[in-house]
Amino acid sequence: MITLGHKDGSIEKMSLARITQVVKGYKTHTIIGGEFAIVKDVDDIAFKTLLGSCVAIIFYDKVQQIKGMNHFLLPSTSNSNEDMKYGLYSVEAMLNEMYKMGCRKENMAAKISGGADIVNVTLSSKSIGHRNVEFAMDFCASEKFRIISNHTRGTDGRVILVANRFETFIKTVDNNSTTSQVMADEKKLQQELSIRKPAISEYSNNTDLFGLNNKQEQEMEIELF
């Protein structure tokens, strides 16, 4: 069973039978902008998402062997609406669901990815990507979550795949068609700070990837995806 948080703030329990995509041998659920997902390793489900200026915070409880990943578009809002596209609401809602499943903060670690400057989209004096990464880092620090690694900023989009035991792969988006697609989404965000679902697709271009060494919680390793 996968726990899904939707953009409108609703929470759904999704059957594993609905997962049909396979990446690197794992049945894979794709998380779109404004969503989060949580699953146990025993269910053998990986999570995948495409990030431009958006950021994903990924948590893993090593005792319960439960992972959660969100995909937020903006750091926060003064609006009282419960909307998963905002980092503050998204991460708090995801953590609440993980705690209900038995996760404990002292057993959890975090990874952060995304926050690229695809186009010149700004909120005040900082780009959206900058502010999203800043929020993610500050949140983890204030809540005392240990950050194992981060793959953030730059000017390229990236695809993330998170599998069992917190194994993580990242592929930078460097072909023209995909870059154009990500830039189109970023321009929508520039025009209205309420982006709709971004397009998600597979890429077969040259890659820049890394995965976590399962025996050591330190630097990422290069691995093909």
Buried (B, 14 or more C-beta within 10 A) or exposed (E): EBBBBEBEBEBEEBEEEEBEEEBBEBBBBBBBBBBBBBBBBEEBBBBBBBBBBBBBBBBBBEEBBBBBBBBBBBBBBEEEEEBBBBBBBBBEBBBEBBEEBEBEBEBBBBBBBBBBBBBEBBEEEEBBBBBBBBBBBEBBEEEEBEBBBBBBBBEBBBBBBBBBEBBBBBBBBBEEEBBEBBBBBBEBBBEEBEBEEBEBEEBEEEBBBBBBEEEEEEEBEEBEB
